[in-house]
Amino acid sequence: MSRFEVDKFLSYVEGSDRAVRSYVEDPDGYVAGWESRRAESRLPVPDGGSFTEDERAALVTRDHAALYRLGAHPYVLWHYVEAIRVWTGEITWPEMTERYRADISRIEPPNIAT
């Protein structure tokens, strides 16, 4: 799938409390449901609405470093990470900021021009 679709998914999840809650409660089911809805859409969708195995694994495990490495836009990705943290409360904001910064700084920026 295109980087645009991954970014679209991340933006959609972080855009509402209901989406974040559903995603956090069942990430595998949420990702599968997203793919199903995209595949059934009458609008053209790259690769028929399916994520690659790497994209799917990163989305299901909420692996922000992998998502960045796969080309997720850093700004969109940050807001997704922030929304998940706020909902789950699994990490404090300063800890999350440091973890995100450390994880992302170790990765060569993706070539987003292609």
N, C-alpha and C positions, 0 to 999 in steps of 0.2 A: 504494500500500500504506500501511498505517497506520504511524505513528511507533513503535508498539508492536512491529511486525514488524521494523523496522530495528533497534531496540534489542535485540530477541530475536536477530537475526543477529549483531550486535556482541558480545553476551554469549556466544553459542555459540562464536564464533571465539576469543574470548579465554579461553574456559573450558578448553581443552586444547591441549597441544603438538601433537598430531596435526592438529587443526583449523587451528591457526595455520600449521603447515608446509604443509598442503595449500592453504590460501588464499594464502599468500605465493608458492608455486611456480606456481600457476595461478589468479590471482584471477578472471579471466573465467569459466573453467570451474567454479570453486567457486561463484560467484554463480549461474550457470546451473543447476548441480546443486541448489543450495538451492531455487531457484524451482521446479524440477521436482518435488522431493520435497514441497514445500509444496502444490503444485497437486494432487498425487496423494493427499495426506492425506485421511483421512475426516473430519477435524475442520474446522469452518468456518474459512476463512482469508480475510481481507479481500482483495478484488480477485483472488481465485483464486490467490493466492500470488505474484503478479508485482510486482516493484518498478517504480516509475515510471522513466522514462529518466534523470532527474536522480539518483535514488537509485542506480540501477544504475551509472551513470558514476562517482559518488562512491565506491561500494564497490569497483569494479574498479580505480580509480586510488588507492584508500586516501586519499582527500582528506578529512581530518578537519574542515577548515574548512567544506567544502560539506555534510558530514554534520551538523555543528552547525547550519548555516543552515537545513537541511531539517527540523530538529527533534529530532535525536538527543539523548538525555539526556546532559548533560555528564559525569556520573559514569560512566555506562556507556561513553561515548565515550573518556574518559581511560583506562580500563582496557584497552580495545581498542587504543588508540594505544601504550600501554605494552607490551602483549603483542607487538605487531608489532615494536616497537623491540628488545625483548629477543631475539626470534627472529632478526631480520635483522642486528642489530648495525650497522645503517647510520648510526646517530647515537648520540652519548653521551646518557646520561640528563639531565645538565644542559642540553645543547643542545636535546633534545627538549622538556623542560619549558618552556624559554624560547620555542621556536617555537610550541608549543601555546598558551601564554599569549598571545603576540603575535597569533597567528591568530584566536583566539577573542575577544579583547578588542576587535577591530575590527568585530565583527559584532553587530548588534542581537540581543539574546536572542530566540529564537523564542517565539511565543505558544503555550505548551504546554497552555493551558486548553481549547483547542478540539479 
